[in-house]
Amino acid sequence: MSVERTLFELLQSPTSLAVAASDATGALTLLTPALEDMLGRVYQPWYEDELPAALGLLCEDGLTPLDATDLPIARARRGEVVRDAVVTVLRPDSGLRYLRRNGTPMRDVDGTITGAVVIVQDVTEERLARERVDQLRRLLITTLNHELRTPVAKVRGSVETLEDLHVGLPSWAQRSLEIARRGTMELVSLTDLISRLVELEAATRPSRVLVDVAEVTRRAAGAVQSIFTSRQAALGVSAPAPVSAFIDDDLARRAVADVLVEVMRSAPTGAAVEAKVTADDENYAVVVVAAGPGSATSQSRTWVVNPVDLEVLQLSTSAIGSTLSLAATVAAAHGGSLGLSESPTGQLSATLRLARSVR
Protein backbone atom coordinates (compact mmCIF):
# COMPACT_ATOMS: atom_id res chain seq x y z
CA MET A 1 0.00 0.00 0.00
CA SER A 2 1.42 3.43 -0.94
CA VAL A 3 2.25 6.06 1.64
CA GLU A 4 -0.32 8.40 0.08
CA ARG A 5 -3.07 5.77 0.32
CA THR A 6 -2.18 4.96 3.92
CA LEU A 7 -2.22 8.65 4.86
CA PHE A 8 -5.55 9.14 3.09
CA GLU A 9 -7.15 6.25 4.99
CA LEU A 10 -5.72 7.54 8.27
CA LEU A 11 -7.25 10.96 7.70
CA GLN A 12 -10.61 9.39 6.87
CA SER A 13 -10.61 7.45 10.15
CA PRO A 14 -12.25 8.79 13.34
CA THR A 15 -9.38 11.06 14.35
CA SER A 16 -9.38 14.52 15.91
CA LEU A 17 -7.22 15.90 13.09
CA ALA A 18 -9.28 18.39 11.04
CA VAL A 19 -7.88 18.55 7.50
CA ALA A 20 -9.11 19.69 4.08
CA ALA A 21 -7.41 19.04 0.73
CA SER A 22 -7.97 20.10 -2.86
CA ASP A 23 -6.59 19.09 -6.24
CA ALA A 24 -4.87 21.18 -8.91
CA THR A 25 -8.21 22.38 -10.31
CA GLY A 26 -9.42 23.69 -6.95
CA ALA A 27 -11.89 20.87 -6.35
CA LEU A 28 -12.23 19.73 -2.75
CA THR A 29 -10.94 16.17 -2.41
CA LEU A 30 -11.01 15.67 1.36
CA LEU A 31 -12.77 16.76 4.54
CA THR A 32 -11.78 14.62 7.49
CA PRO A 33 -14.56 13.51 9.85
CA ALA A 34 -13.27 15.93 12.49
CA LEU A 35 -13.57 18.83 10.07
CA GLU A 36 -17.02 17.70 8.92
CA ASP A 37 -18.10 17.78 12.55
CA MET A 38 -16.48 21.19 13.06
CA LEU A 39 -18.28 22.67 10.04
CA GLY A 40 -21.53 20.79 10.45
CA ARG A 41 -21.28 19.75 6.78
CA VAL A 42 -20.69 16.42 5.03
CA TYR A 43 -18.03 16.26 2.33
CA GLN A 44 -18.97 16.93 -1.27
CA PRO A 45 -16.58 17.60 -4.17
CA TRP A 46 -17.18 21.36 -4.19
CA TYR A 47 -14.94 23.78 -6.08
CA GLU A 48 -13.24 26.71 -4.34
CA ASP A 49 -15.74 29.29 -5.61
CA GLU A 50 -18.57 27.23 -4.09
CA LEU A 51 -17.02 26.73 -0.65
CA PRO A 52 -17.94 30.03 1.11
CA ALA A 53 -21.65 29.53 0.41
CA ALA A 54 -21.63 25.73 0.79
CA LEU A 55 -19.80 25.78 4.13
CA GLY A 56 -21.18 29.09 5.43
CA LEU A 57 -17.74 30.71 5.73
CA LEU A 58 -17.30 34.33 6.78
CA CYS A 59 -14.34 36.63 7.45
CA GLU A 60 -12.89 36.86 10.94
CA ASP A 61 -15.34 39.60 11.90
CA GLY A 62 -18.17 37.08 11.60
CA LEU A 63 -20.14 39.42 9.33
CA THR A 64 -18.35 39.90 6.01
CA PRO A 65 -18.83 37.17 3.40
CA LEU A 66 -15.53 35.46 2.64
CA ASP A 67 -14.38 35.87 -0.94
CA ALA A 68 -13.36 32.58 -2.56
CA THR A 69 -9.94 34.00 -3.51
CA ASP A 70 -9.21 34.63 0.19
CA LEU A 71 -9.93 31.06 1.25
CA PRO A 72 -6.82 29.64 2.94
CA ILE A 73 -7.03 26.52 0.75
CA ALA A 74 -7.27 28.67 -2.40
CA ARG A 75 -4.31 30.79 -1.31
CA ALA A 76 -2.29 27.65 -0.61
CA ARG A 77 -3.17 26.19 -4.02
CA ARG A 78 -1.80 29.38 -5.60
CA GLY A 79 1.54 28.67 -3.91
CA GLU A 80 1.28 30.57 -0.62
CA VAL A 81 2.15 29.07 2.74
CA VAL A 82 -0.74 30.23 4.92
CA ARG A 83 -0.17 30.72 8.63
CA ASP A 84 -2.83 31.27 11.27
CA ALA A 85 -5.57 32.55 8.95
CA VAL A 86 -8.84 32.87 10.89
CA VAL A 87 -12.24 32.42 9.26
CA THR A 88 -15.63 31.96 10.90
CA VAL A 89 -18.60 29.69 10.34
CA LEU A 90 -22.09 30.28 11.69
CA ARG A 91 -23.43 27.03 13.12
CA PRO A 92 -27.21 26.88 13.77
CA ASP A 93 -26.61 24.68 16.81
CA SER A 94 -23.61 26.40 18.43
CA GLY A 95 -23.44 29.91 16.97
CA LEU A 96 -20.36 31.55 15.51
CA ARG A 97 -17.21 29.41 15.51
CA TYR A 98 -13.70 30.73 14.90
CA LEU A 99 -11.45 28.46 12.83
CA ARG A 100 -7.67 28.94 12.54
CA ARG A 101 -6.23 27.51 9.34
CA ASN A 102 -2.67 26.72 8.27
CA GLY A 103 -2.15 25.61 4.69
CA THR A 104 0.52 24.69 2.19
CA PRO A 105 0.59 23.77 -1.50
CA MET A 106 1.15 20.15 -2.50
CA ARG A 107 3.76 19.66 -5.23
CA ASP A 108 4.99 16.77 -7.34
CA VAL A 109 8.65 15.91 -7.86
CA ASP A 110 9.20 18.64 -10.44
CA GLY A 111 7.64 21.32 -8.23
CA THR A 112 4.30 21.58 -10.03
CA ILE A 113 1.45 22.38 -7.66
CA THR A 114 -0.95 19.45 -7.55
CA GLY A 115 -3.30 20.82 -4.92
CA ALA A 116 -3.33 22.13 -1.36
CA VAL A 117 -3.83 20.88 2.17
CA VAL A 118 -5.14 22.86 5.15
CA ILE A 119 -5.12 21.96 8.85
CA VAL A 120 -7.95 23.53 10.87
CA GLN A 121 -8.26 24.28 14.59
CA ASP A 122 -11.38 25.48 16.40
CA VAL A 123 -10.18 28.47 18.42
CA THR A 124 -13.58 29.71 19.54
CA GLU A 125 -12.86 29.24 23.25
CA GLU A 126 -9.51 30.97 22.84
CA ARG A 127 -11.28 33.87 21.13
CA LEU A 128 -13.93 34.10 23.86
CA ALA A 129 -11.21 34.09 26.51
CA ARG A 130 -9.48 36.95 24.70
CA GLU A 131 -12.73 38.89 24.59
CA ARG A 132 -13.12 38.43 28.34
CA VAL A 133 -9.60 39.78 28.83
CA ASP A 134 -10.51 42.72 26.61
CA GLN A 135 -13.53 43.43 28.81
CA LEU A 136 -11.33 43.40 31.91
CA ARG A 137 -8.87 45.73 30.20
CA ARG A 138 -11.66 48.17 29.32
CA LEU A 139 -12.83 48.01 32.93
CA LEU A 140 -9.29 48.80 34.09
CA ILE A 141 -9.10 51.78 31.74
CA THR A 142 -12.47 53.04 32.99
CA THR A 143 -11.33 52.66 36.59
CA LEU A 144 -8.12 54.56 35.85
CA ASN A 145 -9.90 57.36 34.03
CA HIS A 146 -12.78 57.86 36.45
CA GLU A 147 -11.94 56.32 39.81
CA LEU A 148 -8.25 57.29 40.00
CA ARG A 149 -7.63 60.22 37.68
CA THR A 150 -10.44 62.31 39.14
CA PRO A 151 -9.25 62.30 42.77
CA VAL A 152 -5.63 62.73 41.64
CA ALA A 153 -6.68 65.76 39.58
CA LYS A 154 -8.48 67.22 42.62
CA VAL A 155 -5.40 66.79 44.81
CA ARG A 156 -3.19 68.28 42.10
CA GLY A 157 -5.48 71.30 41.79
CA SER A 158 -5.44 71.85 45.55
CA VAL A 159 -1.65 71.61 45.66
CA GLU A 160 -1.32 74.12 42.82
CA THR A 161 -3.66 76.50 44.69
CA LEU A 162 -1.53 76.24 47.84
CA GLU A 163 1.63 76.84 45.78
CA ASP A 164 0.26 80.29 44.95
CA LEU A 165 0.46 80.99 48.70
CA HIS A 166 3.91 79.43 49.01
CA VAL A 167 5.73 82.63 50.05
CA GLY A 168 3.36 83.34 52.92
CA LEU A 169 3.46 79.86 54.40
CA PRO A 170 5.67 78.92 57.35
CA SER A 171 8.74 76.84 56.53
CA TRP A 172 7.25 73.57 57.86
CA ALA A 173 4.17 74.07 55.66
CA GLN A 174 6.38 74.83 52.63
CA ARG A 175 8.26 71.55 53.16
CA SER A 176 5.00 69.61 53.48
CA LEU A 177 3.64 71.30 50.37
CA GLU A 178 6.74 70.30 48.38
CA ILE A 179 6.34 66.68 49.52
CA ALA A 180 2.67 66.77 48.51
CA ARG A 181 3.58 68.25 45.12
CA ARG A 182 6.17 65.55 44.39
CA GLY A 183 3.80 62.80 45.54
CA THR A 184 1.02 64.14 43.36
CA MET A 185 3.26 64.23 40.29
CA GLU A 186 4.37 60.67 40.99
CA LEU A 187 0.72 59.60 41.10
CA VAL A 188 0.07 61.37 37.79
CA SER A 189 3.07 59.65 36.20
CA LEU A 190 2.04 56.27 37.60
CA THR A 191 -1.51 56.64 36.26
CA ASP A 192 -0.18 57.59 32.82
CA LEU A 193 2.24 54.65 32.86
CA ILE A 194 -0.48 52.14 33.73
CA SER A 195 -2.72 53.50 30.99
CA ARG A 196 0.12 53.25 28.49
CA LEU A 197 0.96 49.68 29.49
CA VAL A 198 -2.68 48.65 29.13
CA GLU A 199 -2.79 50.29 25.71
CA LEU A 200 0.41 48.57 24.56
CA GLU A 201 -0.79 45.19 25.82
CA ALA A 202 -3.97 45.59 23.76
CA ALA A 203 -1.87 46.42 20.69
CA THR A 204 -0.19 43.00 20.88
CA ARG A 205 -3.51 41.28 20.12
CA PRO A 206 -4.98 42.91 17.01
CA SER A 207 -8.47 42.06 15.73
CA ARG A 208 -8.04 41.76 11.98
CA VAL A 209 -10.59 42.71 9.36
CA LEU A 210 -10.23 43.24 5.62
CA VAL A 211 -9.53 46.95 5.01
CA ASP A 212 -7.98 49.23 2.43
CA VAL A 213 -4.62 50.31 3.81
CA ALA A 214 -4.62 53.45 1.68
CA GLU A 215 -7.94 54.51 3.23
CA VAL A 216 -6.61 53.76 6.74
CA THR A 217 -3.62 56.00 5.98
CA ARG A 218 -5.85 58.82 4.69
CA ARG A 219 -7.97 58.68 7.84
CA ALA A 220 -4.83 58.77 9.98
CA ALA A 221 -3.67 61.84 8.06
CA GLY A 222 -7.04 63.49 8.60
CA ALA A 223 -6.88 62.82 12.33
CA VAL A 224 -3.56 64.71 12.72
CA GLN A 225 -4.16 67.43 10.12
CA SER A 226 -4.72 70.10 12.78
CA ILE A 227 -1.28 69.41 14.27
CA PHE A 228 0.32 69.87 10.84
CA THR A 229 -1.67 73.06 10.26
CA SER A 230 -0.36 74.53 13.52
CA ARG A 231 3.20 73.85 12.31
CA GLN A 232 2.40 75.22 8.84
CA ALA A 233 3.42 71.81 7.49
CA ALA A 234 1.92 70.18 4.39
CA LEU A 235 0.70 66.60 4.63
CA GLY A 236 0.05 64.33 1.67
CA VAL A 237 -0.85 60.67 1.10
CA SER A 238 0.27 58.75 -1.98
CA ALA A 239 -1.35 55.41 -2.81
CA PRO A 240 -1.16 54.28 -6.47
CA ALA A 241 -3.93 51.70 -5.98
CA PRO A 242 -6.12 50.21 -3.25
CA VAL A 243 -4.15 47.89 -0.97
CA SER A 244 -6.32 45.34 0.85
CA ALA A 245 -5.02 43.55 3.94
CA PHE A 246 -6.35 41.82 7.04
CA ILE A 247 -5.28 44.15 9.85
CA ASP A 248 -6.63 45.87 12.94
CA ASP A 249 -8.21 49.01 11.47
CA ASP A 250 -8.08 51.15 14.62
CA LEU A 251 -4.59 50.12 15.76
CA ALA A 252 -3.12 50.61 12.28
CA ARG A 253 -4.69 54.07 11.98
CA ARG A 254 -3.29 55.15 15.35
CA ALA A 255 0.15 53.73 14.51
CA VAL A 256 0.28 55.63 11.21
CA ALA A 257 -0.89 58.82 12.93
CA ASP A 258 1.88 58.55 15.56
CA VAL A 259 4.52 58.04 12.86
CA LEU A 260 3.23 61.03 10.85
CA VAL A 261 3.39 63.32 13.88
CA GLU A 262 6.88 62.19 14.92
CA VAL A 263 8.30 62.72 11.43
CA MET A 264 6.66 66.15 11.29
CA ARG A 265 8.08 67.16 14.67
CA SER A 266 11.62 66.32 13.55
CA ALA A 267 11.27 68.31 10.31
CA PRO A 268 11.75 72.06 9.88
CA THR A 269 8.69 74.26 10.32
CA GLY A 270 6.72 74.33 7.09
CA ALA A 271 8.17 71.12 5.70
CA ALA A 272 6.12 68.87 3.42
CA VAL A 273 5.53 65.38 4.79
CA GLU A 274 4.33 62.53 2.57
CA ALA A 275 2.99 59.10 3.50
CA LYS A 276 3.42 56.66 0.61
CA VAL A 277 1.58 53.32 0.69
CA THR A 278 3.36 50.44 -1.04
CA ALA A 279 2.74 46.69 -1.19
CA ASP A 280 4.15 43.42 -2.47
CA ASP A 281 2.99 39.81 -2.13
CA GLU A 282 4.12 39.52 1.49
CA ASN A 283 3.97 43.00 3.07
CA TYR A 284 2.47 46.41 2.82
CA ALA A 285 4.27 49.49 4.05
CA VAL A 286 3.54 53.10 4.88
CA VAL A 287 6.71 55.10 4.18
CA VAL A 288 6.72 58.56 5.79
CA VAL A 289 9.29 61.13 4.73
CA ALA A 290 9.70 64.88 4.99
CA ALA A 291 11.02 66.78 1.99
CA GLY A 292 13.62 69.49 2.17
CA PRO A 293 17.07 70.10 3.70
CA GLY A 294 18.08 67.59 6.32
CA SER A 295 16.15 64.66 4.92
CA ALA A 296 17.62 61.17 5.09
CA THR A 297 21.08 60.88 3.51
CA SER A 298 23.75 58.23 3.16
CA GLN A 299 25.08 59.41 6.53
CA SER A 300 21.77 58.75 8.29
CA ARG A 301 21.44 56.35 11.20
CA THR A 302 19.03 53.56 10.26
CA TRP A 303 17.59 50.83 12.43
CA VAL A 304 14.57 48.62 13.04
CA VAL A 305 12.80 49.39 16.29
CA ASN A 306 12.43 46.59 18.82
CA PRO A 307 9.48 47.38 21.13
CA VAL A 308 11.37 45.82 24.05
CA ASP A 309 14.11 48.48 23.74
CA LEU A 310 11.83 51.49 23.44
CA GLU A 311 12.53 52.92 26.87
CA VAL A 312 16.28 53.19 26.24
CA LEU A 313 16.32 54.18 22.57
CA GLN A 314 16.83 57.93 22.18
CA LEU A 315 16.67 60.10 19.09
CA SER A 316 18.49 63.39 18.96
CA THR A 317 15.09 65.09 18.81
CA SER A 318 13.06 63.10 21.37
CA ALA A 319 12.69 59.88 23.30
CA ILE A 320 11.04 57.31 21.08
CA GLY A 321 9.48 55.47 23.99
CA SER A 322 6.86 58.18 24.50
CA THR A 323 5.86 58.64 20.87
CA LEU A 324 6.40 55.56 18.72
CA SER A 325 6.02 52.72 21.20
CA LEU A 326 2.48 52.00 20.05
CA ALA A 327 3.49 52.03 16.37
CA ALA A 328 6.36 49.61 16.96
CA THR A 329 4.14 47.29 19.00
CA VAL A 330 1.36 47.33 16.40
CA ALA A 331 3.87 46.53 13.64
CA ALA A 332 5.34 43.61 15.59
CA ALA A 333 1.87 42.24 16.38
CA HIS A 334 1.09 42.23 12.65
CA GLY A 335 4.27 40.33 11.76
CA GLY A 336 6.04 43.48 10.59
CA SER A 337 8.42 46.14 11.85
CA LEU A 338 8.97 49.86 12.35
CA GLY A 339 12.10 51.10 10.60
CA LEU A 340 13.56 54.52 11.34
CA SER A 341 16.21 56.64 9.69
CA GLU A 342 17.60 59.78 11.32
CA SER A 343 19.69 62.25 9.35
CA PRO A 344 22.72 64.03 10.85
CA THR A 345 20.47 67.08 11.39
CA GLY A 346 17.95 65.03 13.38
CA GLN A 347 15.28 64.75 10.67
CA LEU A 348 13.40 61.50 10.80
CA SER A 349 11.88 59.21 8.17
CA ALA A 350 10.00 56.02 8.99
CA THR A 351 8.68 52.85 7.40
CA LEU A 352 5.79 51.07 9.08
CA ARG A 353 5.71 47.57 7.60
CA LEU A 354 2.97 44.98 8.26
CA ALA A 355 2.80 41.44 6.89
CA ARG A 356 -0.13 40.76 4.56
CA SER A 357 0.07 37.01 5.06
CA VAL A 358 -0.94 37.22 8.74
CA ARG A 359 -4.73 37.23 8.43
Secondary structure, DSSP 8 states (H G I E B T S, - for coil): --HHHHHHHHHHSS-S-EEEEEETTSBEEEE-HHHHHHHT------BGGGHHHHHTEE-TTSSSB--GGG-HHHHHHTT--EEEEEEEEEETTTEEEEEEEEEEEEE-TTS-EEEEEEEEEE-HHHHHHHHHHHHHHHHHHHIIIIIIHHHHHHHHHHHHHHHTTGGGS-HHHHHHHHHHHHHHHHHHHHHHHHHHHHHHHHHTS---EEEEHHHHHHHHHHHTHHHHHHTT-EEEEE-SS--EEEE-HHHHHHHHHHHHHHHHHHS-TT-EEEEEEEE-SSEEEEEEEE-STT---TT-EEEEE-GGGTTT-B-SSSBGGGTTHHHHHHHHHTT-EEEEEE-TTS-EEEEEEEESSB-
